[in-house]
Structure formats: structure tokens, C-alpha cells
Amino acid sequence: MKNISTIKHWLGVALFAVSTVSSAAVWEPNDGDINLISINPMGFAFPVLTDTFGIFEDNADLQSAAPVLTFDGVGAVSFTKIGSDYTISNEGASGTLLGSNQFQIGFYSQNGWSSEVANLNFGSDANLLVFNDGLSSNNAHFLYAFDITAVASSLPVVGVPLPGAIWLMGSAVLGFLVTGRRKSLTTFA
């Protein structure tokens, strides 16, 4: 019985630990620029200058589209509005995002471009983006991104129907009561 209780506690801790992990895919800058740095999980303080990342249009298919702008390891990308488009630039290179300042970030490996698999929000403007290189070893690559915000989804939020929620909650409470009653009866017998 103690093992089940311990498993429940660790399961709760594990669910809580990963509860803020998500995958946004589409981002926008908080202000006129964003700062990006690729890190090595083994040597936290040192950037990985060999990882290549790209900024894509918000509606682009990363498997077939070309990036608007690329950077290796560290990037400070500025956004300048020109009409309805945005010009983005980093160390002399520049490109144009059409129609909005929203974008995707991709990671380049031998298998081509891939989008993020998860991100962890560290506050109002700091995010850790996780990429998978798609190789057989499934190496993870990490990119800290500052001054970016996840774009809200345009998908409609579907609520839980009230009768279903009442049924599930009621049956759960009834199950707890019956289980508690059985335990108290077996204790006195």
C-alpha cells in the first residue's frame, strides 16, 4: 500500500514539473528586437556557435520553405516596420516578414529544418526553446530567446459540457466514498 502512495506522490510531482512545458511554434517580438543564444546543456555558460537557426514566416512549412534570416549560435535580430511588412536584420544580413511581425524559429541539421518540440517560459519575455535534430540519436538543442512572446492560438476554445463534468465528478466522489466505506468496514471486522 505504501508503494502506491509513493507512486502517486511522484506522479504528481512529475506532472507538476512538466505542466508549463508547451510548444508555441509562432512567436512575435515584445519590442523592436529579440536576442537569441544557443546553449549546450553540459557547458551551460558557453554558447554553441555551430548550431544554425533560422527565422521563417509565421505560416511557412519548415520542411519546404527557405528561412527569411539565419544565424549561428547567437543572434540579435531587430524588427523594423515598413508599410505592412517587417524587415528583420542581424549583423548585416536582412530579410522581410510579409504582413506581420510573427515568425517561427527553426533548427538546421543534416535532415533539414525542424521546428521546436517544446518551450519553457521563464517569465514575461524569456523562453527556452527545445529542438530535436531528427537524427537517430535524437539530440536536443536548446535556444534561449529573450524579448519574444508566444502568439495566441486562433483556434476556438472548446469547453467541457456541464452534464459530463457533473457526471464524472459525481462518480469520482461516489467512488471515493465507497472505497473509504469499504476500508472502514474491513478495519472493524
N, CA, C and O of each residue as an XYZ file, in Angstrom:
756
protein
N       0.808     -1.182      0.000
C       0.000      0.000      0.000
C       0.862      1.261      0.000
O       0.508      2.261     -0.624
N       1.998      1.208      0.704
C       2.883      2.355      0.749
C       3.479      2.648     -0.622
O       3.704      3.810     -0.962
N       3.742      1.593     -1.423
C       4.292      1.790     -2.762
C       3.341      2.581     -3.645
O       3.778      3.454     -4.395
N       2.049      2.292     -3.569
C       1.067      3.008     -4.378
C       1.029      4.474     -3.979
O       0.951      5.346     -4.844
N       1.083      4.758     -2.685
C       1.085      6.133     -2.208
C       2.321      6.877     -2.707
O       2.223      8.032     -3.124
N       3.476      6.228     -2.668
C       4.709      6.843     -3.154
C       4.638      7.100     -4.650
O       5.066      8.152     -5.124
N       4.097      6.142     -5.395
C       3.961      6.318     -6.845
C       3.051      7.498     -7.147
O       3.334      8.282     -8.052
N       1.959      7.634     -6.398
C       1.043      8.755     -6.607
C       1.740     10.089     -6.354
O       1.549     11.042     -7.109
N       2.541     10.159     -5.301
C       3.251     11.399     -4.996
C       4.236     11.751     -6.105
O       4.287     12.902     -6.537
N       5.012     10.791     -6.567
C       5.990     11.063     -7.618
C       5.316     11.385     -8.941
O       5.817     12.211     -9.703
N       4.184     10.744     -9.227
C       3.436     11.067    -10.431
C       2.932     12.505    -10.372
O       2.978     13.224    -11.370
N       2.456     12.918     -9.216
C       2.012     14.299     -9.047
C       3.144     15.289     -9.238
O       2.967     16.318     -9.891
N       4.305     14.988     -8.674
C       5.472     15.860     -8.838
C       5.884     15.926    -10.305
O       6.196     17.003    -10.812
N       5.888     14.787    -10.989
C       6.277     14.758    -12.402
C       5.297     15.556    -13.255
O       5.721     16.296    -14.143
N       4.011     15.423    -13.008
C       3.022     16.191    -13.764
C       3.161     17.684    -13.503
O       3.024     18.490    -14.422
N       3.430     18.054    -12.264
C       3.625     19.461    -11.943
C       4.880     20.012    -12.619
O       4.886     21.151    -13.087
N       5.932     19.212    -12.670
C       7.196     19.675    -13.247
C       7.068     19.969    -14.736
O       7.695     20.905    -15.231
N       6.280     19.199    -15.450
C       6.168     19.410    -16.895
C       4.924     20.199    -17.278
O       4.626     20.329    -18.465
N       4.205     20.719    -16.322
C       2.947     21.388    -16.634
C       3.130     22.679    -17.413
O       2.222     23.072    -18.145
N       4.267     23.354    -17.285
C       4.461     24.603    -18.013
C       5.171     24.401    -19.341
O       5.432     25.373    -20.051
N       5.483     23.183    -19.686
C       6.150     22.922    -20.954
C       5.100     22.872    -22.048
O       4.081     22.194    -21.919
N       5.358     23.596    -23.122
C       4.420     23.616    -24.236
C       5.201     23.792    -25.530
O       6.432     23.773    -25.530
N       4.502     23.957    -26.598
C       5.133     24.236    -27.876
C       4.310     25.294    -28.582
O       3.188     25.025    -29.010
N       4.852     26.485    -28.706
C       4.098     27.595    -29.273
C       4.199     27.630    -30.785
O       3.187     27.824    -31.460
N       5.375     27.451    -31.330
C       5.661     27.443    -32.765
C       5.647     28.824    -33.395
O       6.531     29.109    -34.203
N       4.705     29.698    -33.080
C       4.667     31.032    -33.682
C       4.915     32.070    -32.589
O       4.297     32.041    -31.524
N       5.840     32.987    -32.885
C       6.289     33.980    -31.909
C       6.167     35.380    -32.490
O       5.994     35.552    -33.697
N       6.260     36.384    -31.610
C       6.361     37.774    -32.030
C       7.236     38.513    -31.020
O       7.291     38.128    -29.852
N       7.922     39.573    -31.460
C       8.794     40.300    -30.530
C       7.986     41.155    -29.562
O       6.908     41.647    -29.896
N       8.531     41.322    -28.347
C       7.898     42.209    -27.366
C       8.151     43.666    -27.702
O       7.302     44.527    -27.473
N       9.323     43.932    -28.245
C       9.688     45.294    -28.619
C      10.350     45.242    -29.992
O      10.011     44.366    -30.788
N      11.255     46.119    -30.295
C      11.841     46.202    -31.625
C      12.929     45.200    -31.936
O      13.412     45.161    -33.067
N      13.335     44.383    -30.969
C      14.384     43.398    -31.255
C      14.215     42.175    -30.358
O      13.517     42.214    -29.345
N      14.877     41.084    -30.763
C      14.908     39.866    -29.952
C      16.355     39.426    -29.819
O      17.181     39.719    -30.684
N      16.659     38.731    -28.749
C      18.003     38.218    -28.513
C      17.924     36.712    -28.347
O      17.088     36.204    -27.599
N      18.796     36.002    -29.047
C      18.771     34.545    -29.075
C      20.169     34.011    -28.814
O      21.150     34.550    -29.327
N      20.264     32.946    -28.014
C      21.561     32.326    -27.757
C      21.372     30.818    -27.610
O      20.545     30.357    -26.823
N      22.146     30.065    -28.374
C      22.122     28.607    -28.309
C      23.045     28.163    -27.186
O      24.169     28.649    -27.067
N      22.563     27.233    -26.361
C      23.383     26.786    -25.234
C      23.596     25.287    -25.293
O      22.815     24.544    -25.887
N      24.672     24.871    -24.663
C      24.999     23.461    -24.516
C      24.574     23.051    -23.111
O      25.016     23.672    -22.144
N      23.734     22.030    -22.962
C      23.296     21.655    -21.615
C      24.427     21.176    -20.717
O      24.298     21.231    -19.494
N      25.530     20.707    -21.291
C      26.654     20.245    -20.480
C      27.561     21.391    -20.050
O      28.129     21.348    -18.959
N      27.704     22.401    -20.876
C      28.522     23.564    -20.554
C      27.652     24.795    -20.584
O      27.733     25.594    -21.518
N      26.815     24.959    -19.565
C      25.726     25.927    -19.562
C      26.160     27.344    -19.935
O      25.438     28.038    -20.650
N      27.307     27.775    -19.470
C      27.696     29.168    -19.668
C      28.246     29.454    -21.060
O      28.440     30.617    -21.414
N      28.499     28.432    -21.845
C      29.139     28.644    -23.138
C      28.148     28.452    -24.279
O      27.496     27.411    -24.358
N      28.025     29.440    -25.166
C      27.112     29.285    -26.301
C      27.651     28.281    -27.317
O      28.859     28.065    -27.419
N      26.738     27.676    -28.059
C      27.102     26.737    -29.119
C      27.037     27.512    -30.428
O      25.952     27.775    -30.946
N      28.199     27.876    -30.964
C      28.238     28.712    -32.154
C      28.102     27.917    -33.444
O      28.055     28.504    -34.525
N      28.036     26.584    -33.350
C      27.915     25.765    -34.557
C      26.467     25.426    -34.896
O      26.202     24.934    -35.992
N      25.529     25.671    -33.995
C      24.115     25.410    -34.276
C      23.563     26.515    -35.168
O      23.743     27.699    -34.882
N      22.893     26.129    -36.246
C      22.308     27.091    -37.173
C      20.802     27.137    -36.967
O      20.124     26.110    -36.984
N      20.294     28.342    -36.771
C      18.864     28.567    -36.591
C      18.380     29.520    -37.670
O      19.154     30.313    -38.206
N      17.110     29.439    -37.981
C      16.526     30.313    -38.988
C      15.200     30.876    -38.521
O      14.487     30.259    -37.730
N      14.882     32.058    -39.025
C      13.591     32.680    -38.755
C      12.759     32.558    -40.023
O      13.203     32.940    -41.106
N      11.546     32.023    -39.883
C      10.653     31.747    -41.000
C       9.377     32.568    -40.862
O       9.072     33.087    -39.788
N       8.638     32.678    -41.963
C       7.308     33.287    -41.923
C       6.427     32.508    -40.945
O       6.655     31.320    -40.718
N       5.441     33.156    -40.378
C       4.581     32.502    -39.386
C       3.752     31.360    -39.957
O       3.357     30.463    -39.212
N       3.480     31.368    -41.251
C       2.673     30.308    -41.857
C       3.490     29.386    -42.760
O       2.918     28.642    -43.557
N       4.799     29.423    -42.648
C       5.675     28.633    -43.523
C       5.740     27.174    -43.089
O       5.614     26.853    -41.907
N       5.937     26.302    -44.065
C       6.215     24.893    -43.802
C       7.733     24.757    -43.759
O       8.396     24.911    -44.784
N       8.285     24.473    -42.594
C       9.733     24.458    -42.431
C      10.425     23.402    -43.270
O      11.612     23.540    -43.564
N       9.720     22.348    -43.664
C      10.324     21.298    -44.484
C      10.609     21.782    -45.903
O      11.539     21.293    -46.544
N       9.820     22.737    -46.404
C       9.977     23.151    -47.797
C      10.335     24.622    -47.977
O      10.843     24.993    -49.035
N      10.091     25.460    -46.993
C      10.335     26.898    -47.136
C      11.780     27.253    -46.804
O      12.458     26.546    -46.059
N      12.224     28.350    -47.368
C      13.555     28.879    -47.055
C      13.421     29.883    -45.914
O      12.421     30.597    -45.838
N      14.407     29.948    -45.031
C      14.319     30.911    -43.929
C      14.465     32.346    -44.436
O      15.132     32.600    -45.439
N      13.836     33.268    -43.729
C      13.959     34.686    -44.045
C      15.328     35.185    -43.598
O      15.925     36.042    -44.250
N      15.829     34.644    -42.474
C      17.112     35.055    -41.905
C      17.694     33.889    -41.118
O      16.953     33.160    -40.458
N      19.007     33.701    -41.178
C      19.665     32.647    -40.398
C      20.720     33.265    -39.486
O      21.221     34.361    -39.740
N      21.046     32.536    -38.420
C      22.127     32.942    -37.524
C      22.731     31.697    -36.908
O      22.063     30.670    -36.790
N      23.989     31.785    -36.516
C      24.718     30.664    -35.918
C      24.970     30.939    -34.446
O      25.788     31.790    -34.098
N      24.270     30.221    -33.584
C      24.532     30.279    -32.153
C      23.974     31.469    -31.421
O      23.182     31.304    -30.493
N      24.363     32.667    -31.811
C      23.955     33.880    -31.116
C      23.373     34.845    -32.138
O      23.939     35.045    -33.213
N      22.243     35.438    -31.792
C      21.631     36.390    -32.708
C      20.925     37.506    -31.968
O      20.250     37.278    -30.964
N      21.089     38.713    -32.479
C      20.334     39.873    -32.010
C      19.596     40.391    -33.235
O      20.179     41.073    -34.077
N      18.324     40.067    -33.329
C      17.542     40.358    -34.528
C      16.654     41.566    -34.263
O      15.893     41.593    -33.296
N      16.763     42.571    -35.143
C      15.927     43.764    -34.996
C      14.784     43.724    -36.005
O      14.934     43.206    -37.111
N      13.645     44.276    -35.610
C      12.434     44.311    -36.425
C      12.101     45.764    -36.741
O      11.971     46.584    -35.831
N      11.964     46.087    -38.028
C      11.616     47.435    -38.457
C      10.393     47.357    -39.354
O      10.396     46.633    -40.350
N       9.346     48.101    -39.008
C       8.117     48.070    -39.799
C       8.259     48.978    -41.008
O       8.627     50.147    -40.889
N       7.957     48.413    -42.187
C       7.958     49.172    -43.434
C       6.636     48.856    -44.128
O       6.490     47.800    -44.744
N       5.680     49.766    -44.028
C       4.344     49.501    -44.556
C       3.671     48.438    -43.710
O       3.597     48.565    -42.488
N       3.178     47.385    -44.358
C       2.562     46.280    -43.610
C       3.550     45.145    -43.360
O       3.215     44.168    -42.690
N       4.763     45.269    -43.893
C       5.789     44.241    -43.744
C       6.800     44.645    -42.675
O       6.842     45.795    -42.239
N       7.614     43.673    -42.264
C       8.673     43.923    -41.289
C      10.005     43.459    -41.863
O      10.129     42.331    -42.338
N      10.994     44.338    -41.814
C      12.349     43.963    -42.195
C      13.065     43.516    -40.934
O      13.078     44.228    -39.930
N      13.666     42.324    -40.991
C      14.425     41.822    -39.851
C      15.889     41.770    -40.254
O      16.214     41.438    -41.394
N      16.770     42.097    -39.322
C      18.201     42.119    -39.651
C      19.026     41.631    -38.474
O      18.643     41.766    -37.312
N      20.190     41.051    -38.821
C      21.131     40.525    -37.842
C      22.519     40.588    -38.450
O      22.799     39.891    -39.425
N      23.389     41.409    -37.892
C      24.793     41.502    -38.311
C      24.960     41.622    -39.823
O      25.706     40.851    -40.428
N      24.281     42.570    -40.428
C      24.456     42.823    -41.855
C      23.520     42.053    -42.757
O      23.259     42.494    -43.876
N      23.008     40.926    -42.318
C      22.052     40.159    -43.121
C      20.640     40.642    -42.795
O      20.358     41.047    -41.668
N      19.761     40.594    -43.790
C      18.389     41.029    -43.538
C      17.410     40.245    -44.403
O      17.795     39.607    -45.382
N      16.160     40.305    -44.029
C      15.079     39.658    -44.760
C      13.778     40.358    -44.421
O      13.759     41.270    -43.595
N      12.692     39.940    -45.051
C      11.404     40.594    -44.859
C      10.331     39.587    -44.471
O      10.142     38.572    -45.142
N       9.633     39.881    -43.380
C       8.446     39.125    -42.983
C       7.242     39.830    -43.596
O       7.065     41.033    -43.406
N       6.425     39.102    -44.317
C       5.312     39.692    -45.050
C       4.047     39.769    -44.197
O       3.575     38.757    -43.679
N       3.510     40.965    -44.057
C       2.207     41.154    -43.435
C       2.158     41.234    -41.922
O       1.182     41.758    -41.386
N       3.147     40.746    -41.214
C       3.131     40.824    -39.751
C       4.542     40.604    -39.214
O       5.462     40.259    -39.955
N       4.688     40.813    -37.906
C       5.979     40.563    -37.268
C       6.022     39.198    -36.599
O       6.924     38.933    -35.804
N       5.064     38.327    -36.903
C       5.027     36.986    -36.327
C       5.917     36.044    -37.129
O       6.009     36.152    -38.352
N       6.575     35.113    -36.423
C       7.565     34.262    -37.075
C       7.666     32.915    -36.379
O       7.153     32.724    -35.276
N       8.340     31.984    -37.050
C       8.703     30.689    -36.477
C      10.223     30.626    -36.417
O      10.909     31.284    -37.199
N      10.743     29.839    -35.495
C      12.184     29.612    -35.415
C      12.438     28.147    -35.733
O      11.780     27.262    -35.188
N      13.395     27.897    -36.618
C      13.728     26.533    -36.997
C      15.187     26.222    -36.713
O      16.021     27.124    -36.636
N      15.488     24.945    -36.560
C      16.850     24.459    -36.333
C      17.281     23.657    -37.554
O      16.509     22.851    -38.074
N      18.524     23.877    -38.018
C      19.018     23.178    -39.197
C      19.953     22.037    -38.798
O      20.894     22.230    -38.028
N      19.675     20.836    -39.338
C      20.539     19.673    -39.127
C      20.726     18.975    -40.466
O      20.302     19.490    -41.501
N      21.352     17.817    -40.453
C      21.564     17.049    -41.682
C      20.249     16.657    -42.342
O      20.207     16.433    -43.552
N      19.184     16.574    -41.567
C      17.864     16.208    -42.096
C      17.062     17.408    -42.562
O      15.898     17.252    -42.931
N      17.637     18.590    -42.558
C      16.930     19.798    -42.971
C      16.442     20.595    -41.775
O      16.935     20.435    -40.658
N      15.468     21.453    -42.027
C      14.938     22.332    -40.992
C      13.875     21.624    -40.172
O      13.078     20.852    -40.706
N      13.867     21.889    -38.873
C      12.831     21.339    -37.995
C      12.377     22.422    -37.026
O      13.151     23.302    -36.649
N      11.114     22.345    -36.632
C      10.577     23.326    -35.694
C      10.805     22.850    -34.261
O      11.231     21.719    -34.030
N      10.521     23.712    -33.326
C      10.722     23.379    -31.917
C       9.796     22.250    -31.492
O       8.695     22.098    -32.022
N      10.252     21.472    -30.540
C       9.422     20.393    -30.000
C       8.817     20.784    -28.655
O       7.830     20.188    -28.226
N       9.397     21.774    -27.989
C       8.860     22.244    -26.710
C       9.482     23.585    -26.373
O      10.512     23.963    -26.932
N       8.856     24.295    -25.462
C       9.456     25.512    -24.925
C       9.048     25.654    -23.478
O       8.008     25.153    -23.050
N       9.881     26.339    -22.742
C       9.638     26.566    -21.325
C       9.718     28.062    -21.079
O      10.738     28.685    -21.374
N       8.658     28.641    -20.546
C       8.596     30.070    -20.304
C       9.223     30.381    -18.949
O       8.806     29.835    -17.928
N      10.228     31.263    -18.941
C      10.909     31.640    -17.706
C      10.456     32.989    -17.168
O      11.064     33.506    -16.231
N       9.438     33.554    -17.718
C       8.962     34.856    -17.274
C       8.274     35.554    -18.418
O       7.874     34.924    -19.397
N       8.139     36.861    -18.291
C       7.366     37.602    -19.278
C       8.017     37.627    -20.654
O       7.316     37.709    -21.662
N       9.336     37.557    -20.715
C       9.965     37.670    -22.032
C      11.133     36.716    -22.253
O      11.887     36.906    -23.208
N      11.314     35.717    -21.429
C      12.415     34.763    -21.580
C      11.851     33.359    -21.790
O      11.011     32.897    -21.017
N      12.315     32.692    -22.833
C      11.847     31.346    -23.161
C      13.028     30.471    -23.528
O      13.993     30.931    -24.138
N      12.943     29.209    -23.153
C      13.917     28.209    -23.579
C      13.224     27.340    -24.616
O      12.247     26.660    -24.303
N      13.720     27.357    -25.849
C      13.151     26.568    -26.932
C      13.979     25.308    -27.105
O      15.208     25.361    -27.067
N      13.320     24.183    -27.292
C      13.983     22.888    -27.437
C      13.729     22.376    -28.847
O      12.590     22.343    -29.313
N      14.810     21.974    -29.523
C      14.737     21.441    -30.878
C      15.317     20.039    -30.889
O      16.212     19.725    -30.104
N      14.814     19.203    -31.768
C      15.318     17.849    -31.963
C      15.970     17.814    -33.336
O      15.378     18.273    -34.313
N      17.190     17.272    -33.424
C      17.888     17.292    -34.710
C      17.381     16.256    -35.705
O      17.793     16.274    -36.865
N      16.501     15.360    -35.284
C      15.916     14.398    -36.208
C      16.831     13.257    -36.600
O      16.457     12.436    -37.438
N      18.009     13.181    -36.026
C      18.924     12.081    -36.314
C      18.520     10.871    -35.480
O      17.633     10.968    -34.632
N      19.156      9.749    -35.715
C      18.799      8.535    -34.972
C      19.078      8.679    -33.475
O      18.443      8.008    -32.661
N      20.020      9.548    -33.107
C      20.331      9.751    -31.690
C      19.365     10.728    -31.018
O      19.352     10.826    -29.791
N      18.551     11.459    -31.803
C      17.580     12.429    -31.275
C      18.208     13.415    -30.303
O      17.708     13.595    -29.192
N      19.289     14.050    -30.706
C      19.949     15.029    -29.858
C      19.070     16.258    -29.679
O      18.425     16.712    -30.625
N      19.046     16.790    -28.473
C      18.289     18.006    -28.181
C      19.215     19.205    -28.297
O      20.375     19.152    -27.888
N      18.693     20.279    -28.856
C      19.425     21.534    -28.978
C      18.570     22.620    -28.337
O      17.357     22.671    -28.546
N      19.215     23.495    -27.549
C      18.494     24.473    -26.755
C      18.813     25.879    -27.232
O      19.958     26.198    -27.552
N      17.781     26.716    -27.273
C      17.937     28.106    -27.680
C      17.201     28.982    -26.672
O      15.985     28.873    -26.511
N      17.963     29.865    -25.986
C      17.323     30.858    -25.130
C      16.866     31.994    -26.022
O      17.623     32.477    -26.863
N      15.630     32.417    -25.836
C      15.081     33.522    -26.614
C      14.541     34.566    -25.644
O      13.722     34.261    -24.777
N      15.008     35.794    -25.801
C      14.588     36.889    -24.939
C      13.805     37.905    -25.757
O      14.068     38.093    -26.945
N      12.859     38.546    -25.128
C      12.003     39.564    -25.747
C      11.085     38.991    -26.814
O      10.797     39.663    -27.804
N      10.616     37.748    -26.627
C       9.616     37.185    -27.531
C       8.410     36.704    -26.727
O       8.518     36.378    -25.545
N       7.275     36.670    -27.391
C       6.034     36.217    -26.782
C       5.365     35.235    -27.723
O       5.366     35.427    -28.939
N       4.797     34.192    -27.165
C       4.053     33.231    -27.977
C       2.778     33.887    -28.487
O       2.096     34.602    -27.753
N       2.467     33.636    -29.750
C       1.254     34.187    -30.346
C       0.069     33.342    -29.898
O       0.134     32.112    -29.913
N      -0.993     33.991    -29.509
C      -2.188     33.273    -29.062
C      -2.783     32.483    -30.215
O      -2.787     32.942    -31.358
N      -3.275     31.320    -29.917
C      -3.881     30.457    -30.927
C      -5.209     31.038    -31.388
O      -5.961     31.600    -30.591
N      -5.489     30.900    -32.671
C      -6.763     31.369    -33.210
C      -7.824     30.275    -33.179
O      -8.958     30.492    -33.606
N      -7.454     29.094    -32.672
C      -8.417     28.004    -32.587
C      -9.429     28.287    -31.480
O      -9.055     28.814    -30.432
N     -10.696     27.951    -31.688
C     -11.689     28.217    -30.646
C     -11.482     27.308    -29.439
O     -11.096     26.147    -29.576
N     -11.744     27.855    -28.260
C     -11.628     27.081    -27.031
C     -12.924     26.304    -26.841
O     -14.012     26.879    -26.838
N     -12.797     25.019    -26.686
C     -13.968     24.169    -26.512
C     -14.103     23.843    -25.032
O     -13.191     23.277    -24.428
N     -15.236     24.202    -24.453
C     -15.470     23.953    -23.042
C     -15.920     22.532    -22.785
O     -16.377     21.837    -23.692
N     -15.788     22.107    -21.542
C     -16.280     20.790    -21.139
C     -17.776     20.919    -20.893
O     -18.195     21.808    -20.151
N     -18.590     20.063    -21.490
C     -20.036     20.160    -21.255
C     -20.359     19.935    -19.778
O     -19.820     19.026    -19.146
N     -21.221     20.750    -19.252
C     -21.531     20.699    -17.829
C     -22.121     19.365    -17.379
O     -21.695     18.859    -16.341
N     -23.072     18.764    -18.094
C     -23.579     17.464    -17.626
C     -22.481     16.397    -17.553
O     -22.457     15.595    -16.619
N     -21.578     16.387    -18.529
C     -20.480     15.418    -18.491
C     -19.552     15.663    -17.319
O     -19.107     14.719    -16.666
N     -19.258     16.928    -17.048
C     -18.373     17.262    -15.932
C     -19.006     16.873    -14.599
O     -18.332     16.357    -13.707
N     -20.311     17.126    -14.474
C     -21.003     16.757    -13.230
C     -21.012     15.240    -13.062
O     -20.791     14.733    -11.963
N     -21.266     14.521    -14.146
C     -21.297     13.056    -14.090
C     -19.932     12.511    -13.653
O     -19.858     11.668    -12.760
N     -18.851     12.994    -14.284
C     -17.521     12.484    -13.947
C     -17.124     12.850    -12.518
O     -16.585     12.018    -11.789
N     -17.387     14.086    -12.121
C     -17.032     14.499    -10.766
C     -17.872     13.746     -9.740
O     -17.357     13.309     -8.710
N     -19.164     13.594    -10.022
C     -20.045     12.874     -9.094
C     -19.654     11.421     -8.948
O     -19.653     10.889     -7.838
N     -19.321     10.766    -10.057
C     -18.932      9.358     -9.968
C     -17.594      9.204     -9.249
O     -17.374      8.206     -8.563
N     -16.697     10.179     -9.398
C     -15.417     10.119     -8.685
C     -15.635     10.254     -7.180
O     -15.055      9.503     -6.396
N     -16.466     11.203     -6.781
C     -16.745     11.387     -5.353
C     -17.425     10.150     -4.781
O     -17.090      9.705     -3.684
N     -18.379      9.594     -5.521
C     -19.055      8.374     -5.082
C     -18.064      7.222     -4.935
O     -18.149      6.445     -3.984
N     -17.125      7.111     -5.872
C     -16.098      6.071     -5.787
C     -15.223      6.227     -4.560
O     -14.888      5.239     -3.907
N     -14.844      7.471     -4.235
C     -14.048      7.706     -3.035
C     -14.829      7.337     -1.774
O     -14.272      6.751     -0.846
N     -16.111      7.680     -1.742
C     -16.929      7.351     -0.571
C     -17.061      5.847     -0.390
O     -16.937      5.346      0.728
N     -17.312      5.120     -1.473
C     -17.461      3.664     -1.387
C     -16.149      3.022     -0.962
O     -16.141      2.127     -0.117
N     -15.045      3.472     -1.538
C     -13.740      2.918     -1.174
C     -13.428      3.201      0.292
O     -12.935      2.323      1.000
N     -13.708      4.402      0.748
C     -13.485      4.739      2.153
C     -14.362      3.920      3.075
O     -13.918      3.501      4.145
N     -15.588      3.688      2.680
C     -16.518      2.882      3.483
C     -16.037      1.440      3.566
O     -16.093      0.829      4.633
N     -15.559      0.885      2.435
C     -15.058     -0.497      2.441
C     -13.851     -0.635      3.361
O     -13.727     -1.618      4.090
N     -12.961      0.360      3.321
C     -11.778      0.300      4.188
C     -12.176      0.346      5.652
O     -11.593     -0.361      6.474
N     -13.168      1.173      5.992
C     -13.577      1.266      7.399
C     -14.292     -0.004      7.855
O     -14.176     -0.384      9.020
N     -15.028     -0.666      6.965
C     -15.700     -1.916      7.331
C     -14.702     -3.045      7.529
O     -14.871     -3.854      8.441
N     -13.666     -3.122      6.701
C     -12.684     -4.196      6.840
C     -11.799     -3.975      8.057
O     -11.246     -4.938      8.589
N     -11.650     -2.753      8.508
C     -10.829     -2.471      9.672
C     -11.496     -2.994     10.939
O     -10.816     -3.507     11.827
N     -12.822     -2.870     11.034
C     -13.538     -3.298     12.225
C     -13.870     -4.779     12.222
O     -14.205     -5.320     13.276
N     -13.793     -5.441     11.115
C     -14.188     -6.850     11.049
C     -13.159     -7.781     11.617
O     -13.362     -8.995     11.625
